């Protein structure tokens, strides 16, 4: 007589919690820098910028995370141009 085949039940899926989608330190830092630049780059509100960035990333992590690299990239200094070689006469 053949033995019955046992199939293991799939592990129950855990509900997605805030801890599962918590933004990383680097993501919060990049977003806080964007907030800083958007309000004119004036010093003095670092904590408020950080908390706002954290709230925004927790509210919609996909939307703001997609925007972060563009704003940081735009804030970088432009590359220096190559020196022009003078031609011998």
N, C-alpha and C positions, 0 to 999 in steps of 0.2 A: 504494500500500500504506500502511495506517495505521501510525503510529508507536506503539510500546508505551508505555503510561503508567507512569511511574516513581513509586512511592509511597515517600516518605522513611520510614525506620524511626523509630519513636518513640524518643526519647532514653531511655536506661536510667535507671531511678529510683535515686537515691542512697539508701543505707540511712540511716535516722534515727540520728543520733549524739547524744551528749550536748551537743555544741556547738549543734546545731540546736534543742534545747529548753532551752538555758541560760536561767535566769530573769534578768530585768533587775535593775538596781540598785534601782529603786523597789519591785519585788516583794519582793526580799530585805529591804529596809528596812522595809516594811510588816509582813512576817512576823516580823522580829526584834522589832519593837515589840509585836506580839501576844505573843510569847514573854516579853518583859520584863513585860508586864502580867499574864500568867498566873502568873508566879512572884512576884507581889506588888509589882512596881515598885521593887525595891530596887536601887540602883546598884552597879556593880562588876563585872558579868559581861557587858559589852557584846560582847566578842569571842566569848564562848561563845554568846550569844544569836544573833549574826550567823551563826556557823558552823552552829548548829542549824537556823536558818531556811534557810540555803543547802542543807543536806542534805535537809530536808523537801521543799523545792521541786524539787530534782533527782529525788527519789524518786517523787513523784507530783505533777507540775506542775498538772494540771487540778483535782485535789481541793482542794489548799491554796489555789490561786489563786481558786477560787470562794468560799472562806471569808474571804479577806483583806478585801474591802470591808466586810463586815458588822461585823467586829470593830473596824475603824478608825472606822467610822461611829458605833458605840456609844460609843467613847471620847471623841467630841467633846462639848464643853460644850453644854448645852441653850440654846435661844434665849431671850432675856429676854422676859418677858410684856409686853404692851402696857399702857401706863398707862391707868387707868380715868378717863374724863372725868366730872367732877362735874356733876350737873344743877343748873341754876339754880332756886331756889325761888320 
